[in-house]
Amino acid sequence: MLRMNSGTGHAIYHSGIWSWDNETDRLHFEPHKDLEDSKERYIVTNGYRFLRTLNAAEEKVFREEYVRDKTTFDDDVIAISDVRNLVLFLMPKEFLKLKFIDFMHRPAVRNVLHALIIYFEYFLRMVEFVLIRRDEVEGDKSQIQSEQTNEMKRIFSIYLSQYRMLVARNYSQILKGEGEMQEFYHMKQNMHISASQKDRIFHEHFLAVTIQIVWITMHRRAHHVIEMEMNRLFCSEHFTKHRPEYLKYTPVERSFLYGRRNKVVNYRLQRSPLIQELEYVVDEDLPILWIGERLYRGDNIRIATIELEYIVPDTQLHMIDVAHGILGNPKRLYNTILDLNWPALRLENYSEANDPFHIIRQPTILIPNLSDEQNVEMFKNTEHFLKIFHIHDTYSTKSLMKWLQREHKLQSCKSDDATNIFERCEYELSKTDTTSGILQIIHNYFKIVSRLRKDGNYKEIKRDIPSYIKLHRKNSMIM
């Protein structure tokens, strides 16, 4: 990743306009005030203030302590864990609880984030499609919608419902509190009493962090659209704030974006839209509930496409020519806060014909084949017998406790401007251990090999390493 700051406590470049001031007879810089172009310090998400940019001291702490370990898979590209670590560093200090940090590192939560990113990748395209169609059917040069257009909208609405179904399937595993998520269940086993206040605060923190993760992954666009839809999915429309920045959809647009399962009833009986997707699942969509668990064996191309997008790792999406925001893009094109660096992108010489990471190409919607949807009930599925095995990055208690020390590390870190060059060099020399022992070098080597290769007899080799070293030292002394 590229650095944002170099020797100063502020960003190198500021977005604004230079103009000549005749009164003072000198140049005057006027920064942009727009939210998308300015480098404001904070951005508000669900009432919580997240950092929008980093100064030199914060960037130094983040790059030294909280960047993903190099021993993990595909360290040179952006993964969900990279975005998660960045958001955990940018979130307010009241979020720094060991239970919440541990919760965000669980594989079940990672599956929910993965499904949400896939869903919002297509939801934002559908919102853009709705806004374009709104302009086309209004005004003096309005267009008449044909029967094929309405049928195409119905198919797009079904596609969004299928992605919501995948999100609901993963989210229900957290709600049930089974397996590794049992300690986060809101009901105590012995007392059977729900901690409503703590659970509400925990849920609000989770929603705010999730919105930030999806927003950064989507190239930091459509923040209000993501915030509105995320609150609707998890809290229903009864508990969603109506802000002037939010888009207002017509009843036809709502039925198109929210799907046929969306129902608004009394708030006492209201269920979230995610749970509504699982109440009545048609037989044709049942294989979607097994995506990621068992390999699909059938001739439904739509379900096979969803499965391919879901099971392919987020760091290898360019191999199937699919884009999920910034996931899978090279880190060399992004800075510390995962913002695209356009000067570095120009050196890559990407074009419309040569764009493996969908950076130059604009997001598009593929027009579905209407005849395939008419014969959806004729698709055949065979028995499942192949299970899918997922590999998740492990984490330790030490790495979790490091997040709780974030504020202390930020306060103790001195800015480059306030430190003498000689003192800084002496500090770096004293901190850096250039005399790594043989045991440490071999340990680091086998730590990387054990993750990137298949299972081998590495334990036996590690057990004999001290004897090898003693023999090597003995021979060297004899010589």
N, C-alpha and C positions, 0 to 999 in steps of 0.2 A: 504494500500500500504506500502511496505517496504521502509525504508530510504536508501538513497545512501551514505550519509555522516554522520559521527559521530565525532564531536568535532574538525574537521579540515576543511580547505577550499578546499580540493581536495577529489576526490573519494578514497574510501578505497582501492580498488583493481585496478591495472593497468595491461593491457594486454601486456605481453612482455616475455623475456627470461632472466634468470639469468645465468651468466657465470663467470668463474674465470679469472681475469686479472693478468698474471704473472708479468707484468711490475710494477704495483702498489701493487701487492701482496694482493689483496682484491677482493670481489665480485663486478661484474659490471652488471647493469641492462640495457638491450636494449629493448625499447618498440617497438611494432609492428607498421609498417608504412602503412599497408593495411587499406583501408577505412572501411571495414566491421569489422575489429578486433580492431582497435585503438579507443581511446577515444578522438578524435579530438574535438576542441572547437566549430567549425562551420562546417556546410554543406551547399553547394551552391545549391539552387533550383531556376531555371529560372533567374539566375543572382542575386538573393537575398541571403544573408547569414542568415541562421537560426541557433540558438543554437543547438548543438548536445548533450551536457551534462550540468549539473548544478553543481555549487559549493554549499558550505554549506549555504551561505547567500541567494542565489537564491532559493534553495530548501526550506528554512525556510519560505520565503515570499510566495512561491507558495502553500505550504501545509496549511498555515494559512489563506490566503486570496482568493485563486482562485480554490481550490478543490471543487468539486460538493457538494452541501448542503446535509446533512444527511436526510433531510425531503423528498427528491426526491425518486422516485421509484427505488427499487433494487440498493441500494447504495453500496452493497457489491460486485457487479460485474461491469465489464467495459462496458460503454455505449458510444455512439457516442459523447455525450456531454463531456465525460471525455477526449477523444482524442482532441476534438475541444478546450477545455480549455487549454490543454497542448500546442497545436500548437500556440494558441494566446499568450501564455506566452513566447514561444520560438522565435516568429517572430521578425523581426527588428522593431525598434522604429518608423520608418517612416510609418508603417502600423497602428499605434495607432491613428485612427480617429474615432470619435463617429459614423459617418455614416457607416463606415465599420464594426465596432464592432456590431452595431445594426443589420446590414445586416446579419452577420454570425449567429445571434441568432434567426432569423426568421424561423418559421416552414417550409416554402417553400424551404429555403436553406438546412435545415436539411433533407428534402425529397430527394433533389438532391444528397447530400452526401451519404445517405443511398443507393440510386440506384447505385451510382458510386462504392461503396464498394462491392456490389453484383456483379457488372459487372467485376471489376478487380479481384475478387476472382476466376472467371472462365477464364478471359483473361490470367492471368499469367499461369494457367494450360495449356491453349492452346499454349502459347509461348513455354513452356517447351516441350509440345508434338511436336511442329514444330522442335525444336532443336534436339530432339531425332530422329525423322524421317529423319532429314537432315543427321545425322551420319549413319543411317541404309541404306540409298539408295546410299551412296557414299563409295568409297574405294574398296578394293579387295573383301571383303565379303558383297557386297551390296545385298539388297533384292529386289525382284520384287513386286510392288504393285498390288494387286488384284482389281477386280471390287468392292468387298465389302469394301475395304479400301477407295476407292474414294467416295463411297456412304456415308460411315461413316464421312469422312471429310466434305462432303456437309451438313450433318445433324448438325455437330458441328458448322459450319459456320452460319447456320440458328439460332442455339441457341444463339450465340453471338449477332446476329442482333436483336433478341428478347430482350436481356438485354439492348442493346443500345437504343432500342425503348422505354424502360421504363425510361432510363435516359433522353432521348429527351423529353418525355412527361412531366417530372417534370421540366426540364430546360426551356421549352417553357412557363411555367406559370410565370417564372421570366422575360422572355423576353417580354411578353405581358404587364407586369406592371399593372395587374389588382388586385383589392382587397388591401391586405396589402402591396403588392409590388409596389403600384402606386407611392409612393414617391421616389423609386429608378429607375424609368423609365427615360431613357436618353433624352426624348423629353419633353419640358415644355408645359403645356396645353395651355397657352395663347400665348407664343412667337413662339412655334413650331420650335425651334432651338435646335439642338443637341450639348451637351457639349462633343465634340469629345475627347479633350485632357484629361479631368477629367475622362471621361468614359473609356478611354484606360488604364489609370493608375489604376483605380478601378478594371478593368477586369484583369489586370496583377497581382495585389495583390490577387484577389480571386483565380486565377489559382495557384499561388505559395502556398497559404495556403491549397488549396484543395489537391495538390500533397503531401504535408506534412501529411495531415490527412490520406489519403489513404495509404501512405508509412508506417506510424507508425502502422496503423491498420493491414497491411499485414506483421506484424512481422519484419518490417524494411528490407525487401528484395526487390531486383530488382528495385532500385531507378531510374536508367536510363530508364528502360523499362516503368515504370509508368509515368515518366516525358515526355517521347516521345509520348506515347499514349494519355495522357491527353491534351497535346498541339495540337495533331492532331484532337482530338474530338471537341475541342472548337474553334480552329483557322484554321483548314484545313492545308494541307501540304504546301501551299504557304507561310505561316507565321511561319512554324516550323523550328527551327535551326537544322542544320546538324552537329552534334558533333561526334567526333571519338568514343565516348563511346557508341553511339547508335547502336543497331542492324540493320543490313541491310538484308531485306527480298527479296527473289526472287519474280517475278511476280505471281507465283503459290501460294506462301506463303502469299503474300499480299491479293490476292483474298480470301484466306481461312480465314485470320484474320480480314480483313476489310469488308467482306461481298459483296453481289451482288449489293447493292445500292451505293457503293462508286464510285464516278466519279470525275475525275480531269479535269477541264476545265480552261478557261481563268480566271485569278484572279479577274476580274471585275464581272464575272458571277458566281464565285465559292460560294457554300454554304458549311457550316460546315457539317461534316459527321453526326452529331446528327440531323440536320434539314433534311438531305437527307433521313434518316430512316422514317420520317413522311410524306414524299411527296407521296409515293406510298406504301400503306399498304394493303396487301392481305386480303381477307375476313376472312381467317382462323385466322389471328393475330389481328383482331379488338378487341376481348375481352381483349387483353393485355392492351389496352389504358384505360380500366376501372378498372384495378387492383389497389386496395387500396381505391377506391371510392365506388364501388358496389361489392357485393359478387358474384363470378362467379358461374353460374348454367349451367353446361354442362358436357359432358363426355370426354373432351380433357384432358388427364392426364398431358400433358406438361404444359398447361396453369394453371392447378390446382397446379402443383408443383411450378411454378414461383410465383403464388399468395400466397402460403403457406410460401415461403421464405421471401416474402415482408411484409406481414401483421403481422407475428409473431414478437413481439418486439425483438430488438437486444440484450436485456439482458436475453432472455429466449430461445435462439436458441438451447441450449442443449436438450430441451424437444422434438425437432423434429430431433435431431441428424444431425444438419447442422452447418458448421463452416464458419464464415465470418471473418477471421483473428482472432484478439484478442477480438472481441465483445462477451460478455457473459461469458468471463473467470473470475474466482475469482480474486479480487484485491490482495488477500494475496500472490499470486504467482508472483506479479510484483512490481517493485520499483516505485519511483516517476515519472520517465520519461516513464513508461509503457514498460519497458524492462524486459523480462522474467528472473526470478531469479532461476537458476538451482538448487542450494542447497535447496531452499524451495520446488521446484518441486519434488525432490527426497523423501522428507518426505511424499508426498501424495501417494506413491506406485502405481502410474498409470502404466498401461501396455497396450498391444494391445487389450486385452479383456476388460479392465476397463479403458476407456479413454473418459469420457462424453464430454470433451471440445476440442477434436481433437488436443491435444498437442503432444502426442506420435505418433499418426497415421499420416502418410504422406498424403498430398492432392492427391486425385485420380480422374480419369475421368471415369464415368460410360459409358460403351459401349451401345449405343442406340439400340433399337429393330427396325430393318429395316422395318419390316412389318407394324409397327404402323405409320411410316412416309408415307408409300405408300397409306394408307387409311385416310390421314389427312383431305381430303375434305368430308369424310363421317361423321365427328363428328357433333353432334347436340348441339345447344345452346338454352336455354330457356330464358324467359323474366326475367330481373333483377328487383327485388323489395326490396332487402335488402341492405341498405347502411352501410358502415363501418365508425365507429366513432373513431377518433384518439385523444389520450390525449398527449399533449406536455407540457414540463416543462415551467412554466411561468418565466419571468424575469422582473426586475424592472429597472427604470432609475438609481437608486442607484448602482445596480450591474454593469450596463454599465459604469458608471462614475468611478467605481473602476479600470477598465482596463486602463483608461486614466492616472491614478496615478501610473502605474506600475513602471516607471523609478524613480519616487520620492520615492516609497517604497523601491526599491532596493538600492538607494543611502543612505537612512536613516538607513537601516538595517546594523548592525555591525556583523562582523564574530565572531564566537565563540572563535577563537584564540586571537582576539584583545580585548576581554572583560574579566574582572576579574570574577572569579566564584561567589564572593560575590555580585558584582554589578549586574551580570546576575540574580541571585536569587532574589535580591531586586526588580529588574525591573519586573520579572515575577509575584512576589507576588503583586506588586502594579497594574499590568495590569489585573490580574485575579480577578474577582469579585466572591467571594465564598458565598456571602450573597444575593442570588437571592430571590426576593420577591415572595409572593404567586401569585400575578397577573401574573408575568413573567412566573412562572412554569406552571400555568394553560393555559396561552396563547401559550406557546410552545407545550403543550400537544394537544390542539385543532388544532394547525397548522398542526401537523402530522396526527391526526385522520381525519381531513377534507379532506386530500389528499388520504388516504389509504382506506377509507370507502365510502359507497354510501352517497348520499345527505340525510342529516338529519336536525333536528331542532337545529343545533349548534348555530345559531345566537341568538335564544331566550335564550339559556343557557349562552352564553357569556354576554348577556345583564344583566342577573341576578347575574353574578359573583361578582360584587362589593357589592351588598346587602348581599350576602352570607358571604363575608369576614367581613363586618361590624358587622353582627350578631354574627359571630364567635369571633370577638374581644370583643364584648360587653359581651358575655357569659363568656369568659375567665377572664375578669375584675371582674365580679360578683363573680366568684369562687375564 
